[in-house]
Amino acid sequence: MAAAVTAMMSAGALAGCGFGGDERSGGGSAPVPAGAHAECAGVPAPDDSKARQLRAMWIATVGNIDWPKDPGAPAAEQKKQFTRLLDTAEQMNMNAVVVQIRPQSDAFYDSPLEPWSTWITGEQGKDPGYDVLKFMLKESHARNLEFHAWFNPYRISRHDDLDKLSGKSPARQNPGWVREYGGGLWYDPGIPQVRELATKAVMDVVNKYDIDAVHFDDYFYPYPEDGEFPDEATYKARGDGMDKGDWRRRNVDLLVEDLSGKIHDAKPWVQFGISPFGVWRNKTTDPAGSDTRALQSYDDVYADTRKWIKKGWLDYVTPQLYWPIGDPAADYAELVGWWARQVEGTDVRLTIGQGAYRVGEDAAWNDPAELSRHLTLNAKHPQVSGDVYFSASSIAGNRRGFAERLRDDHYRRPALRPAVEGNGGKAPPPVQDTTARPHGDGVKVTWRASEGAATYAVYRADGERAGCAPAEPGQLIADVRGGGIIDPSAEPGRTYTYYVTALDRLHHQSAPARAVTVTTPKG
């Protein structure tokens, strides 16, 4: 495996490696002195909006799906398990993780509102002995992986016994908020105090921790099982004469709208995204729907995602399109096109939820290239700005080699995350004092931090570039935090020009302040 770029951080150097080799282009030029540089005032930032992608994976904690695999393991072992998943993301040239931190009205952090999660220690309310969320954030950001904190707003437990919950559980303290359904316990979304609890839980994390996004999945009202969700009493008391379906959708709308405003008022750089079931409505039900024959999230879980997009309450939407291309009930190709049309003309970014867990599941998913074909198809829709994979264990397991295939076909180089528009922010000033010099078996590139910068992009071109030229997206070799990198793939005896740009928390990019040309020594 070829070595990846090493970022130099204040906490020390971090390195990763990949499934395949680095891309290298040919060329070269006459040697120039190591560390020579040129000012690049007035050169625009790279025109890379089409090349930017969110590349992420969900890390599910409920049921110990992805992490921690053993809730009784010592903290040190749990930490090793988590960092191995982050290393997998880094190896895949991903740039974000979506981590479930409130799976069941509980917490992967010390919450004043809810007990520690049973999925950490095996016992709800038991302190694991370390700040789990702080640890996860530190390790994710050290690898420059954006951290999307994943909350479930209404689910309480997979069992229906309130007495099994911690005494600190709001459900146990407020049994009138709780409904039994489908063998589990759920909060009733029609009760204002329930929405208030979910909002407080989210905002507690937003205010205390340096997360990059708040993320909800598809669980609003529970998926239909046997009979109706038992909220008839709440509806009679609070329905205001509305149609019951419209009333339920309004309850969910109230939570989404309120949270959107509170998150952005507190920290404009924290994004708010939702990952709904992949079908809003079928065309046979609503002419505005997709040409599909599947469960409808609008009607069955009361999530009007299309409205949330049009109202601008979301920064991104990640529909779960867990079907293959050509599926007779829900064709992936049809759904990508439908969702692309919904976000067109808005500031809401579209990323696609990919069912990595389905690879090898049945005949339709036996071909490990199916997900690679999904990404190829996505490229025909400029509104699609990335993909999120369910889930981390599937990516790490690499069944039938599908993850290698994705990396080789689509993720051979790193990618910057899409810029977030509509929430303020601006490109930082260009970096200064950029240098590049031979270092061991590679090249060390350093720069002085730019005010307001969160990350830095490093580009490398072959040969000496005369004067100042804008960096090109295909030349990106690193997106890092800190003040430098070591590029181990620089070949001895070659001349390269490096460019460095600065990006803010919302991924707005500065112009390259300097172009640095360096000749590596012959070995």
Secondary structure, DSSP 8 states (H G I E B T S, - for coil): --B--EEEETTEEE--B-SS-------------TTEEEE-TT------TTT--EEEEEE--GGGSSS-S-TTS-HHHHHHHHHHHHHHHHHTT--EEEEEEESSS-BSS--SSS-B-HHHHSSTT---SS-HHHHHHHHHHHTT-EEEEEE-SSEEESS--GGGS-TT-HHHH-GGGEEEETTEEEE-TTSHHHHHHHHHHHHHHHHHS--SEEEE-S-SS----SS--S-HHHHHHH-TT--HHHHHHHHHHHHHHHHHHHHHHH-TTSEEEE--BS-S-BTTT-TTSBS--S--HHHHT---HHHHHHHT--SEE--B--S-TT-SSS-HHHHHHHHHHHHTTSS-EEEEEE-GGGTTSSGGG--TTHHHHHHHHHTT-TTEEEEEES-HHHHHHTGGGHHHHHHHHH-SS--------SS--------EEEEEEEETTEEEEEEE--TT-SEEEEEEEES---S-----GGGEEEEESSSEEEETT--TT-EEEEEEEEE-TT--B----EEEEEE----
